[in-house]
Amino acid sequence: MVFKRLLGALGVGGPTVDTVLDPGPVRPGGTLTGQVHLVGGKADFDIEHITLELVAQVEAEHEGGESEGVVAFDRFTVGGGFRLAEGERRSLPFSVTLPWETPVTELHGQSLGVVLGVRTELSVAGAKDKGDLDQLTVAPLPAQEAVLEALGGLGFGFRSADLEYGRIGGTGQRLPFYQEIELVPSPAYAQQVNEVELTFLADPGGMEVVLEADKRGGFLSPGRDALTRFTVSHEGVGQQDWPALVDGWMRQLVEHRASYGSPAGYGAPLGHGSPAAFGPGGHGHDGHHHDGHRSGPGMGTAVAAGAAGLAVGVVGGMVAGEVVDEVGDFFEGDEDEEG
């Protein structure tokens, strides 16, 4: 799905830009390829630069409630410094590397409801226009896929996924937001946990897995959250007993009795994230139960074990076409704000 837009900064008769991504999903840390197609306007134009911008629909929680917006999380200059003749057609191939923390948008072809896009900015004679937006589809890394499939095999169900603005304290997080995948607990943990939230923070050397449990209260004790972190390598994914490993993580998470503010580390609880400015207020990974997350039609449905893991039969809030529409809606809103 491609959004073609006239270069509004120059009005009618300006050049147009159409970016087409190569088919198929990309993995975090992987290479995104495609072509930028330009069509000259009714006069010659000097193209100063062509920039690709990775954008995400992100939620932020603050004292006044919750807000959503578009956050740019990387930029790449892929061309420029040439004259585009009147009516000339020119195509520029590109190859850029995604950040390792790029959120996952699908699992085995099933949408998780996370909205990412690639926005193309064209700079002509000092005027800039965000002239094209394309949906970005990101598949999980092998280690991420292994964790999700192990959770599905253990009886955990997919509830929703979203992007939260802020930072998780004590981690190596680099992007200004993080992905939360909300899970319905398996029957083995349903009496102890209301829900589990999963975050992946990958880098070239491996991956941090952050797990947060909204724990049920007892007769004399209130419910509270527990947060633990584990690290895994990108190497030897196929040799790891993931169901046993992940089940061990869950047992440690549920049994954890340390409070927030303890030193963060392998298997240790993490402290509060630093507040981040995003509209009114700010939000870190503060351990509160989030009520504003999108949830799909299969909300609360535990999924069976199988190759598709958590994503079998469950779509996180919207199908692929609706995701594209959502990207377009936010893109249009962003344009209106800037204008």
DAVENTA-V189096 format. One record per run of one state. SS is the DSSP state (h for helix, s for strand, l for the rest). FROM is the first residue (numbers start at 1). LEN is the number of residues. If there is no record, write none. Layout:
# DAVENTA-V189096
ss = <SS;SS>
from = <FROM;FROM>
len = <LEN;LEN>
This chain:
# DAVENTA-V189096
ss = <l;s;l;h;l;s;l;s;l;s;l;s;l;s;l;s;l;s;l;s;l;s;l;s;l;s;l;s;l;h;l;s;l;s;l;s;l;s;l;s;l;h;l;h;l;s;l;s;l;h;l;h;l>
from = <1;2;7;8;11;16;22;26;28;31;40;45;63;65;80;82;85;89;98;106;108;110;112;116;125;127;136;138;140;142;154;157;166;177;185;193;204;206;216;224;233;237;240;242;256;277;278;282;283;309;312;320;339>
len = <1;5;1;3;5;6;4;2;3;9;5;18;2;15;2;3;4;9;8;2;2;2;4;9;2;9;2;2;2;12;3;9;11;8;8;11;2;10;8;9;4;3;2;14;21;1;4;1;26;3;8;19;1>
